[in-house]
Amino acid sequence: MKSSWFFKLALLLLLSACINGEQTYRADYSYLLSGGNSKVWMLKGTHQNIDAPLQRNSWGEVLFVFYLTGEVLVGSFGDLAKGNFDKGHFSYQKNKEELTIHINAEKWKFKLQAVREDKLELQTLSGSYLAPYMQLVPLPIPN
């Protein structure tokens, strides 16, 4: 009789150990842009609406360099080499999934549509002379 009671108690303890109260949380992409230090993203292409084909940019034509400090540089390889790039600040609001970039007097606001380590799809919410949709990829190895 004692061993039956002990067995039931041991079984109850084992089953309760399987339930640990773990919760799932939304993924935090705060460091995805900067990679924890700095990260170079290349504008792969733009399109006018979500179903339109992507209009591709040349390799390295438009680069975004995001730094952990919140600074961002925008320009081509030539611009970066000459020091003739646009410099500003960015912020990412993870609860709204919005990326805001301030460069000089301009303010660009984007909604992150698709977020993966190999691609960011951005929907333009505000900003002049920007395509409605843009796709950024980490700077790939040239062909």
Beta strands, then each sheet from edge to edge (+ up, - down):
strand 1: 38-47
strand 2: 55-56
strand 3: 63-67
strand 4: 71-75
strand 5: 86-93
strand 6: 98-103
strand 7: 106-116
strand 8: 119-126
strand 9: 133-138
sheet 1: 2+ 1- 3+ 4- 5+ 6- 7+ 8- 9+
end
